[in-house]
Amino acid sequence: MIALKDIRAEVELGYDVKLALGEAQRCLNCDVQTVFTDKLCIECDACVDICPMDCITFTDNGEEGDLRGRLNAPAKTAGQDLYVSGPLKTGRIMAKDEDVCLHCGLCAERCPTGAWDMQKFLLDLTHAGHGCRTPQKRAA
């Protein structure tokens, strides 16, 4: 009701500090990764249109430094991971900034050819048990 009476009244005050820190620590990394198959891509740019982070760019290939400056969201830090596809039908490439990508899956949902796919990655490490340890020599 307050917002209807006064258009300038702030009705959503946001999070307090404790709740904001708790929400910021929630992990959005569900180990689901976007996988791009360049042979299926028709370069319709639907994924670029739907991406909320502007992390997908279709552009001419080139040297990494030059390519980083031509991205929709330029990645000027060399340590920032880029995924670069193979050459597409027009000779361009698709570049995606992995540090900016939310892995929300909108690109895969919007892609008419299935060039984008969401795939879960699971790394299951085998840990050596006590039987694998070499016995230690005891001093006499």
MARFIZA-388807 format. One record per residue (C-alpha): residue number from 1; residue in one letter; chain; x, y, z. Coordinates in pm, whole numbers. Example, Ala and Ser with C-alpha at 12.3 -4.5 7.8 and 13.67 -1.06 7.14 Angstrom:
BEGIN
@seq 1	type A	mol A	px 1230	py -450	pz 780
@seq 2	type S	mol A	px 1367	py -106	pz 714
***
This chain:
BEGIN
@seq 1	type M	mol A	px 0	py 0	pz 0
@seq 2	type I	mol A	px 284	py 238	pz 79
@seq 3	type A	mol A	px 418	py 216	pz -278
@seq 4	type L	mol A	px 77	py 301	pz -418
@seq 5	type K	mol A	px 45	py 611	pz -200
@seq 6	type D	mol A	px 393	py 747	pz -262
@seq 7	type I	mol A	px 582	py 645	pz -577
@seq 8	type R	mol A	px 911	py 758	pz -422
@seq 9	type A	mol A	px 877	py 553	pz -106
@seq 10	type E	mol A	px 1134	py 277	pz -75
@seq 11	type V	mol A	px 943	py -41	pz 5
@seq 12	type E	mol A	px 1209	py -304	pz -59
@seq 13	type L	mol A	px 1489	py -237	pz 181
@seq 14	type G	mol A	px 1708	py -528	pz 74
@seq 15	type Y	mol A	px 1914	py -752	pz 300
@seq 16	type D	mol A	px 2077	py -668	pz 628
@seq 17	type V	mol A	px 2453	py -733	pz 644
@seq 18	type K	mol A	px 2424	py -1080	pz 799
@seq 19	type L	mol A	px 2169	py -1204	pz 546
@seq 20	type A	mol A	px 2359	py -1045	pz 256
@seq 21	type L	mol A	px 2679	py -1228	pz 354
@seq 22	type G	mol A	px 2488	py -1554	pz 389
@seq 23	type E	mol A	px 2328	py -1517	pz 46
@seq 24	type A	mol A	px 2660	py -1422	pz -114
@seq 25	type Q	mol A	px 2817	py -1741	pz 16
@seq 26	type R	mol A	px 2553	py -1965	pz -141
@seq 27	type C	mol A	px 2729	py -2157	pz -412
@seq 28	type L	mol A	px 2578	py -2134	pz -759
@seq 29	type N	mol A	px 2833	py -2380	pz -897
@seq 30	type C	mol A	px 2634	py -2700	pz -937
@seq 31	type D	mol A	px 2907	py -2849	pz -1157
@seq 32	type V	mol A	px 2680	py -2814	pz -1459
@seq 33	type Q	mol A	px 2877	py -2668	pz -1747
@seq 34	type T	mol A	px 2775	py -2525	pz -2079
@seq 35	type V	mol A	px 2907	py -2737	pz -2364
@seq 36	type F	mol A	px 2917	py -2592	pz -2715
@seq 37	type T	mol A	px 2923	py -2804	pz -3032
@seq 38	type D	mol A	px 3042	py -2577	pz -3313
@seq 39	type K	mol A	px 2928	py -2813	pz -3592
@seq 40	type L	mol A	px 2563	py -2771	pz -3483
@seq 41	type C	mol A	px 2574	py -2391	pz -3458
@seq 42	type I	mol A	px 2389	py -2189	pz -3727
@seq 43	type E	mol A	px 2511	py -1856	pz -3582
@seq 44	type C	mol A	px 2161	py -1722	pz -3519
@seq 45	type D	mol A	px 2291	py -1532	pz -3212
@seq 46	type A	mol A	px 1990	py -1640	pz -3004
@seq 47	type C	mol A	px 2228	py -1737	pz -2723
@seq 48	type V	mol A	px 2387	py -1391	pz -2735
@seq 49	type D	mol A	px 2044	py -1226	pz -2712
@seq 50	type I	mol A	px 1931	py -1431	pz -2411
@seq 51	type C	mol A	px 2258	py -1428	pz -2210
@seq 52	type P	mol A	px 2207	py -1209	pz -1901
@seq 53	type M	mol A	px 2583	py -1157	pz -1857
@seq 54	type D	mol A	px 2687	py -1079	pz -2218
@seq 55	type C	mol A	px 2954	py -1348	pz -2188
@seq 56	type I	mol A	px 2895	py -1501	pz -2536
@seq 57	type T	mol A	px 3043	py -1335	pz -2843
@seq 58	type F	mol A	px 3054	py -1439	pz -3208
@seq 59	type T	mol A	px 3349	py -1268	pz -3373
@seq 60	type D	mol A	px 3642	py -1315	pz -3607
@seq 61	type N	mol A	px 3924	py -1518	pz -3463
@seq 62	type G	mol A	px 4251	py -1348	pz -3378
@seq 63	type E	mol A	px 4529	py -1312	pz -3128
@seq 64	type E	mol A	px 4417	py -1355	pz -2768
@seq 65	type G	mol A	px 4487	py -996	pz -2662
@seq 66	type D	mol A	px 4290	py -857	pz -2956
@seq 67	type L	mol A	px 4010	py -1111	pz -2909
@seq 68	type R	mol A	px 3969	py -1023	pz -2541
@seq 69	type G	mol A	px 3905	py -659	pz -2633
@seq 70	type R	mol A	px 3636	py -750	pz -2887
@seq 71	type L	mol A	px 3416	py -951	pz -2652
@seq 72	type N	mol A	px 3071	py -822	pz -2560
@seq 73	type A	mol A	px 3201	py -799	pz -2202
@seq 74	type P	mol A	px 3574	py -735	pz -2260
@seq 75	type A	mol A	px 3802	py -968	pz -2061
@seq 76	type K	mol A	px 4112	py -760	pz -2007
@seq 77	type T	mol A	px 4265	py -982	pz -1739
@seq 78	type A	mol A	px 4482	py -1252	pz -1896
@seq 79	type G	mol A	px 4402	py -1492	pz -1612
@seq 80	type Q	mol A	px 4034	py -1479	pz -1700
@seq 81	type D	mol A	px 3940	py -1807	pz -1872
@seq 82	type L	mol A	px 3794	py -1791	pz -2221
@seq 83	type Y	mol A	px 3630	py -2077	pz -2405
@seq 84	type V	mol A	px 3692	py -2041	pz -2779
@seq 85	type S	mol A	px 3517	py -2270	pz -3025
@seq 86	type G	mol A	px 3655	py -2407	pz -3345
@seq 87	type P	mol A	px 3577	py -2222	pz -3668
@seq 88	type L	mol A	px 3207	py -2190	pz -3749
@seq 89	type K	mol A	px 3047	py -2204	pz -4095
@seq 90	type T	mol A	px 3112	py -1834	pz -4159
@seq 91	type G	mol A	px 3470	py -1857	pz -4038
@seq 92	type R	mol A	px 3392	py -1673	pz -3715
@seq 93	type I	mol A	px 3435	py -1828	pz -3371
@seq 94	type M	mol A	px 3227	py -1828	pz -3056
@seq 95	type A	mol A	px 3405	py -1702	pz -2745
@seq 96	type K	mol A	px 3260	py -1733	pz -2395
@seq 97	type D	mol A	px 3403	py -1575	pz -2083
@seq 98	type E	mol A	px 3397	py -1855	pz -1825
@seq 99	type D	mol A	px 3455	py -1616	pz -1535
@seq 100	type V	mol A	px 3143	py -1416	pz -1618
@seq 101	type C	mol A	px 2914	py -1707	pz -1717
@seq 102	type L	mol A	px 2649	py -1792	pz -1455
@seq 103	type H	mol A	px 2585	py -2138	pz -1601
@seq 104	type C	mol A	px 2216	py -2051	pz -1596
@seq 105	type G	mol A	px 2144	py -2262	pz -1905
@seq 106	type L	mol A	px 1946	py -1997	pz -2093
@seq 107	type C	mol A	px 2175	py -2036	pz -2395
@seq 108	type A	mol A	px 2103	py -2410	pz -2411
@seq 109	type E	mol A	px 1732	py -2352	pz -2361
@seq 110	type R	mol A	px 1715	py -2093	pz -2640
@seq 111	type C	mol A	px 1940	py -2268	pz -2896
@seq 112	type P	mol A	px 1726	py -2403	pz -3183
@seq 113	type T	mol A	px 1984	py -2661	pz -3296
@seq 114	type G	mol A	px 2111	py -2795	pz -2965
@seq 115	type A	mol A	px 2459	py -2652	pz -3019
@seq 116	type W	mol A	px 2453	py -2552	pz -2652
@seq 117	type D	mol A	px 2404	py -2823	pz -2393
@seq 118	type M	mol A	px 2420	py -2833	pz -2015
@seq 119	type Q	mol A	px 2623	py -3126	pz -1886
@seq 120	type K	mol A	px 2706	py -3223	pz -1532
@seq 121	type F	mol A	px 3069	py -3281	pz -1449
@seq 122	type L	mol A	px 3157	py -3520	pz -1169
@seq 123	type L	mol A	px 3512	py -3585	pz -1059
@seq 124	type D	mol A	px 3525	py -3889	pz -834
@seq 125	type L	mol A	px 3868	py -3938	pz -682
@seq 126	type T	mol A	px 3977	py -4267	pz -536
@seq 127	type H	mol A	px 4157	py -4226	pz -209
@seq 128	type A	mol A	px 4421	py -4479	pz -114
@seq 129	type G	mol A	px 4343	py -4679	pz 199
@seq 130	type H	mol A	px 4571	py -4798	pz 478
@seq 131	type G	mol A	px 4670	py -5109	pz 276
@seq 132	type C	mol A	px 4839	py -4891	pz 13
@seq 133	type R	mol A	px 5074	py -4718	pz 250
@seq 134	type T	mol A	px 5430	py -4842	pz 268
@seq 135	type P	mol A	px 5528	py -4967	pz 612
@seq 136	type Q	mol A	px 5765	py -4740	pz 794
@seq 137	type K	mol A	px 6098	py -4879	pz 904
@seq 138	type R	mol A	px 6144	py -4890	pz 1275
@seq 139	type A	mol A	px 6473	py -4807	pz 1439
@seq 140	type A	mol A	px 6633	py -5107	pz 1620
***
